[in-house]
Amino acid sequence: MTSTGPARDYRRRVADYEIPEPEPKEIDEKLSIELRHLAANAVLIGKPSGDEKCENCRYYLEPHAELSYCWHPKLRILVGDNWWCQWWDAIPEDA
């Protein structure tokens, strides 16, 4: 028995659907520009400055993770453990 009607039309539409190529949206471009400015203003770089790196900064939320959230008020973004920025601050001894 062959099916007809709405169910058959639905299956045909689903079978013919092609996933479109991903393209950046306007929000992606806006965020990219904002993050680029943020990185430039923060002197945020993807490598340590001597012994100073995000991993041993007081603002790095999870010190043993390769990626973690930086909670410095001027950044507040996800950063890598070996990154560095001008607001690096040592973890206090009593922490």
C-alpha positions in Angstrom: 0.0 0.0 0.0 1.4 3.4 -1.0 0.8 6.4 1.1 -0.6 9.6 -0.4 -1.5 12.9 0.9 0.3 15.1 3.5 2.6 12.3 4.8 4.0 11.5 1.4 4.5 15.2 0.6 6.3 15.7 3.9 8.7 12.7 3.3 9.5 14.1 -0.2 10.3 17.5 1.2 12.5 16.0 4.0 14.3 13.8 1.5 14.9 16.7 -0.9 16.2 19.1 1.8 19.8 20.1 1.5 21.7 21.7 4.4 22.9 25.1 3.4 26.5 26.1 3.6 27.3 27.9 6.8 27.8 31.6 6.5 28.6 34.2 9.1 25.7 36.3 10.3 25.7 40.0 11.0 26.0 39.3 14.7 29.1 37.1 14.1 30.8 40.0 12.2 29.8 42.5 14.9 31.2 40.2 17.7 34.4 39.6 15.7 35.0 43.3 15.4 34.3 43.9 19.1 36.6 41.1 20.2 39.4 42.3 17.9 39.1 45.7 19.5 39.0 44.2 22.9 42.1 42.1 22.2 44.0 45.2 20.7 43.0 47.4 23.7 43.9 44.7 26.2 47.2 43.8 24.6 45.7 40.3 24.7 48.1 37.9 23.0 48.1 34.1 22.6 51.4 33.5 24.3 52.8 34.1 27.8 54.9 37.1 28.7 57.8 35.5 30.6 56.3 33.7 33.5 53.1 35.7 33.4 50.2 33.8 31.7 46.5 33.6 32.2 46.9 30.2 33.9 48.6 31.9 36.9 46.6 35.1 36.9 44.1 35.8 39.7 41.3 36.5 37.1 41.6 33.0 35.4 38.6 31.2 36.8 39.8 27.6 36.4 43.6 27.5 36.8 44.0 23.9 35.7 41.9 24.2 32.5 43.4 24.8 29.0 40.5 27.3 28.3 38.8 29.2 31.0 36.8 32.4 31.7 38.7 35.5 32.5 36.6 37.5 35.0 38.6 40.7 34.8 36.1 43.6 34.4 37.6 44.8 31.2 37.7 41.4 29.5 35.2 38.8 30.7 35.8 36.4 27.9 37.1 32.9 27.3 40.9 32.8 27.2 43.6 30.2 26.8 45.9 29.1 29.7 49.1 30.3 27.9 47.6 33.7 26.9 48.6 37.0 28.5 47.2 40.5 28.8 48.2 43.8 30.3 45.9 43.3 33.3 47.7 40.1 34.4 47.8 40.0 38.2 49.5 37.4 40.4 47.3 35.1 42.4 47.5 36.3 46.1 49.5 34.1 48.4 46.6 33.8 50.8 44.2 32.5 48.1 
